């Protein structure tokens, strides 16, 4: 039942709408220019950020399974209650997608800078998680 719930929620979240004005498209990682064309660079930044976040969930699960703990206080409860960790993280990402798109619309340079910064931050988080998994594996 949990798997069906997760699948249903993620399907709804990641299904894009037909119009650029649809809520689902606004929160998706697809980014558009003012003329309606897809902005490939910003879309790539949002997609990679989303992928890094999802990867973080699965790496954190592995760390918890090996006896580690979740450091992020926002994710501590969710990490102990799978599959809600994935749902919670997805909801946060969608809000961040919307916010980054809004920032880009207000100030293009700041939007790109924030997206790059978020990617660098989560690249570090993932790198740190991989290092921790290696350390935990060597202790077992």
Legacy VTK file of the C-alpha trace (Angstrom):
# vtk DataFile Version 3.0
C-alpha trace
ASCII
DATASET POLYDATA
POINTS 140 float
0.000 0.000 0.000
2.864 2.378 0.825
4.450 1.761 -2.582
1.166 2.605 -4.327
0.846 5.797 -2.278
4.385 6.881 -3.127
3.953 6.037 -6.795
0.661 7.971 -6.960
2.038 11.054 -5.232
5.220 11.113 -7.314
3.233 10.614 -10.530
1.040 13.598 -9.692
4.038 15.706 -8.663
6.164 14.990 -11.729
3.422 15.065 -14.367
3.658 18.336 -16.236
0.608 20.338 -17.239
-0.376 21.454 -20.711
0.113 25.149 -20.122
3.051 27.146 -18.829
0.591 28.692 -16.398
-0.367 25.346 -14.851
0.703 24.826 -11.266
2.324 21.494 -12.063
4.496 23.027 -14.748
5.452 25.920 -12.481
6.775 23.556 -9.833
8.384 21.130 -12.273
12.079 21.420 -13.153
11.204 22.573 -16.691
12.196 26.218 -17.085
10.986 28.478 -19.889
12.222 31.732 -21.355
9.909 34.726 -21.717
9.192 33.751 -25.345
7.933 30.295 -24.291
10.972 28.288 -25.361
12.665 25.950 -22.924
15.729 27.375 -21.198
18.064 24.374 -21.509
20.698 25.631 -19.060
18.301 26.518 -16.239
16.276 23.354 -16.847
19.504 21.327 -16.609
20.398 23.070 -13.356
16.970 22.339 -11.883
16.996 18.721 -13.083
20.457 18.053 -11.693
19.465 19.667 -8.389
16.356 17.471 -8.218
18.389 14.348 -9.036
20.956 15.211 -6.359
18.133 15.609 -3.820
16.569 12.257 -4.692
19.992 10.610 -4.585
20.469 12.130 -1.123
17.311 10.368 0.087
18.551 6.955 -1.039
22.066 7.529 0.280
20.625 8.638 3.618
18.512 5.486 3.736
21.643 3.393 3.224
23.471 5.327 5.945
20.573 4.793 8.369
20.497 1.086 7.513
24.204 0.868 8.401
23.713 2.529 11.791
24.231 6.176 10.890
21.844 9.007 11.652
20.159 11.926 9.878
21.771 15.254 10.744
19.169 17.510 9.115
16.486 18.221 11.744
13.846 18.787 9.047
14.411 15.315 7.657
14.910 13.341 10.902
11.260 12.349 11.293
10.776 11.664 7.583
13.953 9.581 7.388
12.598 7.254 10.076
9.235 6.932 8.293
9.787 5.622 4.794
8.414 6.328 2.161
7.472 9.706 3.587
11.097 10.788 3.335
10.853 10.661 -0.464
7.479 12.427 -0.510
8.665 15.142 1.890
11.911 15.688 -0.039
9.986 15.859 -3.345
7.585 18.450 -1.935
10.526 20.543 -0.725
12.207 20.287 -4.133
9.066 21.377 -5.957
8.834 24.430 -3.728
12.488 25.137 -4.418
11.911 24.746 -8.183
9.127 27.339 -7.978
11.265 29.678 -5.883
14.309 29.401 -8.146
12.159 30.087 -11.212
10.666 33.135 -9.486
14.141 34.411 -8.550
15.311 33.926 -12.147
12.298 35.852 -13.421
13.057 38.763 -11.065
16.832 38.726 -11.520
18.278 36.358 -14.101
21.845 36.456 -12.770
20.724 35.797 -9.205
18.502 32.913 -10.370
21.363 31.206 -12.176
23.746 31.886 -9.278
21.301 30.395 -6.749
20.734 27.299 -8.921
24.478 26.765 -9.314
24.986 27.278 -5.573
22.242 24.747 -4.724
23.831 22.228 -7.107
27.241 22.732 -5.510
25.759 22.402 -2.029
23.963 19.157 -2.825
26.980 17.813 -4.708
28.902 18.259 -1.468
26.086 16.619 0.550
26.095 13.619 -1.806
29.897 13.413 -1.749
29.820 13.499 2.049
27.164 10.765 2.098
29.270 8.559 -0.190
32.301 9.084 2.061
30.234 8.183 5.125
28.940 5.010 3.453
32.515 3.983 2.635
33.525 4.635 6.246
30.534 2.701 7.609
31.255 -0.216 5.236
34.847 -0.430 6.471
33.659 -0.555 10.111
31.348 -3.504 9.459
LINES 1 141
140 0 1 2 3 4 5 6 7 8 9 10 11 12 13 14 15 16 17 18 19 20 21 22 23 24 25 26 27 28 29 30 31 32 33 34 35 36 37 38 39 40 41 42 43 44 45 46 47 48 49 50 51 52 53 54 55 56 57 58 59 60 61 62 63 64 65 66 67 68 69 70 71 72 73 74 75 76 77 78 79 80 81 82 83 84 85 86 87 88 89 90 91 92 93 94 95 96 97 98 99 100 101 102 103 104 105 106 107 108 109 110 111 112 113 114 115 116 117 118 119 120 121 122 123 124 125 126 127 128 129 130 131 132 133 134 135 136 137 138 139
